[in-house]
Amino acid sequence: MEGLAKFPPRPTGAGDMFQLFRNGAPRTRASLVAETGQSRSTVAARIDALRSVGLLAPAGEATSTGGRPPSTFAFDPGSRIALGVDLGATHARIAVTDLAAEPLAQVDEPLAIADGPDRVLTWVAETGKKLVTQAGRHMDELAGVGIGLPGPVDHGTGRPVNPPIMPGWGGADVPAELYARLGAPVMVDNDVNIMALGEHRTMTPEADDLLFVKVATGIGAGVIMDGHLRRGAQGAAGDLGHVTVPGAGDIPCRCGNSGCLEAVAGGAAIVTRLRDSGAAVETTQDIVDLVRSGDVAAGQAVRQAGRDIGSVLAASVSLLNPARIVVGGILAGAGEHLMAGIREVVYQRSLPLATRDLRITPSEAGAQAGVVGAATLVIEQYLAPSSVDTLIAAKEVS
């Protein structure tokens, strides 16, 4: 009936019961009986099943209220590993994590996505195997591979779709290519989506409604609503960089349109403007270095980019009403110049109700956001109730 309080359903299968352990807190058999409403024998059998696949481990004894202290059990995140891969236009980061998305070994190296899928994915596979060994683990412990790409991705197939800065990648079967090299399930998403996921899971889990904005060579956004990553119907949600900026005129964008935010405020656009004014800049990192050194022209250019980004974000705030806007990417390293420009326009143009409690902050996860988010893609799938039940069933058959 309308108006009645809704309570979450009680866990039924072993996979459902395992979700109670995801926060890391140890539990006793008796506490699980109370939480699930199941019999003690059923709870005991499910604990044994979860231990058999390595997801639970003994965690000592609880405080006794009289008699023998009861045993406790807890999630064992070290039972398997995940590989998180964050590919940008000119860099690659890979991390081996446990099932709590804690990095065990990682690497960050220059790598041009324009080199094409064969060379890049071969590097990913070879480097991933080395990192697994470096972490003291084995490839048969790999639960899966999560990878973020700097372009539009069909989430259902994992294939890039007409990516502007990824020549030769259009339609590439990334999951199949990496599976052939690594022998583990592969999940693919847009790089900004995985950064949003990583930031939310590690730094802002309390913010159920969040926009993560990446400002680098290009500009994009990841959308977290109701605590979940929202990709949209075709996985194209958050394509902030190709929203038209009011008054931008006919500045051409690499997508084929004109006046796009990326063409006005992206790193490549700022590099061009500064270079035309005589500055010795080649990359987005050069812009950040100039700003940090106190260069006035670079600081003004970055602040104006922040205002342009803010003009588009103001519409997003009115539409989605997020609690947090988190800004990451290389250009976020320019500090308050970018943030001040964004805040100036968002707070000025959005309604007071939408901005009353809105926080606009730089990323706290930084470079870790992408690899942690990519690993989280794998972990969420691997530890889902149905997946856990499948693991147990396979173990029982073997």
Buried (B, 14 or more C-beta within 10 A) or exposed (E): EEEEEEEEEEBBBBBBBBBBBBEEEBBBBEBBBEBBEBEEEBBBEBBEBBBBBBBBBEBEEBEEEEEEEBBBBBBBBBBBBBBBBBBBBBBBBBBBBBBBBEBBBBBEEEBBBBEBBEBBBEBBBEBBBBBBEEBEBEBEBBBBBBBBBBBBBBBEBBBBBEBBBBEBBBBBBBBEBBBEBBEBBBBBBBBBBBBBBBBBBBBBEEBBBBBBBBBBBBBBBBBBBEEEBBBEEEBBBBBBBBBBBEEBEEBEBBBEEEBBBBBBBBBBBBBEBBEEEEBEBEBBBBBBBBBBEEBEBBBEBBBBBBBBBBBBBBBBBBEBBBBBBBBBBBBBBBBBBBBBBBBBBBBEBBEEEBBEEBBBEBBEBBBBBBBBBBBBBBBBBBBBBEBBBEBBEEEEEE
